[in-house]
Amino acid sequence: MGMFDRMKRVVGANINQLISKAEDPEKVLNQVILEMNSQLVESKRSVAGAIADEKKLERQMHELLNQAKEWERKAILAIRAAEKEPGRAGHFEGLAKQALMQKKSCEEDAERFKEQWESQHESVVKLKEALRALQQKIEEAQRKKNLLIARSRRAEAQKKIQSQLSGMQKSSAFEAFDKMESRVDQIEAEVDALKEIDSSGVNTSLEQEFALLESTSHGSADQMLEDLKSRLSIEDKTDKSSASEKQESVDTGEVDAMMEELKKKMNETT
């Protein structure tokens, strides 16, 4: 497990160095992923070496066990030979004892290798689990990298816009723009005032001219005399017309009355 602790220290040191330089987050993330993959490859090699050591211990253990079986087979062979040749039984039994001693030595060595192999096997199992966990974390980091890059870009854009807005609010350009807007409003108001003044002056002048003309045409004595004569002439004509109609009405009535009276006298005479 010390291998992974060393890898963690190496990757952590490199990341801290990148961050301390305040480089582009996208560049930092890509570099971090590269560092992780590089250390992952090295870790795989180390785990592969531990697995190879485990296999070697297991193989040596089995070889010793096989040797022990072989020495046992040889001991059995010597005992059988002693049985077949009683005259040489002591010699064959001596060979059998030596074979059994070799068998015991091989079994003892095999037991020691077995203990080392079991310990190595446990370590390899843990290393494999740690390696799988590390690989999953790196894969997850790779998946999150694009999301982090997108968030970083968005945050950077927002920061830039906010900085620009803050700078623009403090800029004299906006103050000048506001002043110019006020100036344009003032000019437009002045133009409207001038238009109103000019329109009022024209109407006043026209009214004064017509008033002067009327006073001139109706103010003279000659004109007043002519007006009076015209009025009297119109009144005389009106009075004569009325009198004529009245006279005509009176005369007609009298004649009708006389005619009626004449008719009555004629009837009485007859």
C-alpha positions in Angstrom: 0.0 0.0 0.0 3.0 2.3 0.4 3.1 2.4 -3.4 -0.2 4.2 -3.6 0.7 6.5 -0.7 3.8 7.5 -2.8 1.7 8.0 -5.9 -0.7 10.2 -3.9 2.2 12.3 -2.6 3.6 12.7 -6.1 0.3 13.6 -7.7 -0.6 16.0 -4.9 2.7 17.8 -5.1 2.4 18.2 -8.9 -1.2 19.5 -8.5 -0.2 22.0 -5.8 2.6 23.2 -8.0 0.2 23.7 -11.0 -2.4 25.5 -8.8 0.2 27.7 -7.2 1.2 29.0 -10.6 -2.5 30.1 -11.1 -2.6 28.7 -14.6 -5.6 28.2 -16.8 -8.0 25.8 -15.0 -8.5 23.8 -18.2 -4.8 23.4 -18.6 -4.4 22.4 -14.9 -7.2 19.8 -15.2 -5.7 18.3 -18.3 -2.3 18.1 -16.7 -3.8 16.5 -13.5 -5.5 13.8 -15.6 -2.2 13.1 -17.4 -0.4 12.9 -14.0 -3.1 10.5 -12.7 -2.9 8.3 -15.8 0.9 8.3 -15.6 0.8 7.3 -12.0 -1.9 4.7 -12.8 0.4 3.1 -15.3 3.2 3.0 -12.8 0.8 1.5 -10.2 -0.3 -1.2 -12.6 3.3 -2.1 -13.2 3.9 -2.3 -9.4 0.8 -4.4 -8.9 1.9 -6.6 -11.8 5.3 -7.1 -10.1 3.5 -8.0 -6.8 1.4 -10.5 -8.7 4.5 -12.0 -10.3 6.1 -12.4 -6.9 3.0 -14.1 -5.7 3.1 -16.5 -8.6 6.8 -17.2 -8.0 6.3 -18.0 -4.4 3.4 -20.2 -5.3 5.4 -22.0 -7.9 8.4 -22.5 -5.6 6.0 -23.9 -2.9 4.5 -26.4 -5.4 8.0 -27.4 -6.6 9.1 -28.1 -3.0 5.9 -30.1 -2.4 6.6 -32.1 -5.6 10.2 -32.6 -4.4 8.9 -33.9 -1.1 6.6 -36.3 -2.9 9.5 -37.4 -5.0 11.7 -38.1 -1.9 8.8 -40.0 -0.4 8.5 -42.1 -3.5 12.3 -42.8 -3.4 12.0 -43.8 0.3 9.3 -46.2 -0.6 11.4 -47.6 -3.4 14.3 -48.1 -1.0 12.1 -49.9 1.6 10.8 -52.2 -1.1 14.3 -52.9 -2.3 15.3 -53.8 1.3 12.4 -56.2 1.5 13.4 -57.9 -1.8 17.1 -58.1 -0.7 17.3 -58.8 3.0 21.1 -59.0 2.8 21.3 -55.4 1.7 18.3 -54.3 3.9 20.5 -52.0 6.0 21.8 -50.2 3.0 18.4 -49.7 1.4 16.9 -48.6 4.8 19.7 -46.0 5.1 18.7 -44.7 1.7 15.1 -44.6 2.7 16.0 -42.6 5.9 18.0 -40.1 3.8 15.1 -39.8 1.4 12.7 -39.2 4.2 15.0 -36.5 5.7 15.0 -34.7 2.2 11.3 -35.1 2.1 11.0 -33.4 5.5 13.3 -30.6 4.5 11.3 -29.9 1.3 8.0 -29.9 3.2 9.4 -27.5 5.8 10.7 -25.2 3.0 7.4 -25.5 1.2 5.6 -24.5 4.4 7.7 -21.4 4.7 7.0 -20.5 1.1 3.4 -21.2 1.7 3.3 -18.6 4.5 5.0 -16.1 2.3 2.8 -16.9 -0.6 -0.4 -16.4 1.5 0.9 -13.1 2.8 1.8 -12.0 -0.7 -1.6 -13.1 -2.0 -3.4 -11.0 0.6 -1.3 -8.0 -0.4 -2.0 -8.6 -4.0 -5.8 -8.8 -3.4 -5.6 -5.4 -1.5 -3.5 -3.9 -4.2 -5.9 -5.0 -6.9 -8.8 -3.5 -5.0 -6.9 -0.3 -4.5 -5.9 -0.2 -8.1 -9.6 -0.7 -9.2 -10.7 2.1 -6.9 -8.0 4.4 -8.2 -8.9 3.6 -11.8 -12.6 4.3 -11.1 -11.7 7.6 -9.5 -9.5 8.6 -12.5 -12.4 7.6 -14.9 -14.8 9.6 -12.8 -12.3 12.5 -12.9 -12.1 12.3 -16.6 -15.9 12.4 -16.9 -16.1 15.4 -14.6 -13.2 17.2 -16.3 -15.4 18.5 -19.2 -18.0 19.6 -16.7 -15.4 21.4 -14.6 -13.9 23.0 -17.7 -17.4 24.2 -18.8 -18.0 25.6 -15.3 -14.6 27.3 -15.3 -15.2 28.9 -18.6 -18.7 30.1 -17.5 -17.3 31.5 -14.3 -14.4 33.2 -16.1 -16.9 34.7 -18.6 -19.1 36.0 -15.8 -16.1 37.4 -14.0 -14.9 39.2 -17.1 -18.4 40.6 -17.8 -18.8 41.7 -14.2 -15.4 43.3 -14.2 -16.2 45.2 -17.4 -19.6 46.3 -16.0 -17.9 47.5 -12.9 -15.3 49.4 -14.9 -17.9 50.9 -17.2 -20.0 52.1 -14.2 -16.9 54.0 -12.9 -16.0 55.2 -16.4 -16.4 58.9 -17.3 -17.8 57.8 -20.7 -21.2 57.0 -19.2 -21.2 60.3 -17.4 -20.4 62.1 -20.7 -23.2 60.1 -22.4 -25.7 61.1 -19.7 -24.6 64.8 -20.0 -25.0 64.6 -23.8 -28.5 63.2 -23.4 -29.5 66.0 -21.1 -28.0 68.5 -23.5 -30.0 67.1 -26.4 -33.2 67.3 -24.3 -32.4 70.9 -23.5 -31.8 71.8 -27.2 -35.1 70.1 -28.2 -36.9 72.1 -25.5 -35.4 75.3 -26.8 -36.4 74.5 -30.4 -40.0 73.9 -29.3 -40.0 77.2 -27.4 -38.8 79.1 -30.4 -41.4 77.5 -32.6 -44.1 78.6 -30.1 -42.8 82.1 -30.0 -42.7 82.4 -33.8 -46.2 81.1 -34.2 -47.6 83.5 -31.6 -45.9 86.5 -33.3 -47.5 85.7 -36.7 -51.0 85.5 -35.3 -50.6 88.7 -33.4 -49.3 90.6 -36.5 -52.2 89.3 -38.6 -54.8 90.3 -36.1 -53.3 93.8 -35.7 -53.4 94.3 -39.5 -57.0 93.3 -39.9 -58.0 95.5 -36.9 -56.3 98.4 -38.5 -58.0 97.7 -41.8 -61.4 97.5 -40.1 -60.8 100.7 -38.2 -59.7 102.5 -41.4 -62.7 101.3 -43.4 -65.4 102.1 -40.8 -63.9 105.0 -39.0 -64.1 107.8 -41.6 -67.0 110.3 -41.8 -67.7 109.7 -45.4 -68.1 106.1 -44.9 -70.4 106.7 -42.0 -72.6 109.0 -44.1 -72.8 106.5 -46.9 -73.8 103.8 -44.5 -76.5 106.0 -43.0 -77.9 106.9 -46.5 -78.0 103.3 -47.5 -79.9 102.4 -44.3 -82.5 105.2 -44.8 -83.0 104.2 -48.4 -83.7 100.6 -47.4 -86.1 101.8 -44.6 -88.1 104.1 -47.0 -88.5 101.3 -49.5 -89.7 99.0 -46.8 -92.3 101.6 -45.5 -93.7 102.4 -48.9 -94.2 98.7 -49.7 -96.0 98.2 -46.4 -98.3 101.3 -47.0 -99.1 100.2 -50.6 -100.1 96.7 -49.4 -102.2 98.3 -46.6 -103.9 100.7 -49.0 -104.6 98.0 -51.5 -106.1 95.9 -48.7 -108.3 98.8 -47.6 -109.5 99.7 -51.1 -110.5 96.2 -52.0 -112.6 95.8 -48.8 -114.6 99.0 -49.4 -115.3 98.0 -53.0 -116.6 94.6 -52.0 -118.9 96.2 -49.4 -120.3 98.6 -51.9 -121.0 95.7 -54.3 -122.9 93.8 -51.7 -125.0 96.8 -50.8 -125.8 97.5 -54.4 -127.0 93.9 -54.9 -129.3 94.2 -51.9 -131.0 97.4 -53.3 -131.5 95.7 -56.7 -133.2 92.8 -55.1 -135.5 94.9 -53.1 -136.6 96.9 -56.2 -137.5 93.8 -58.1 
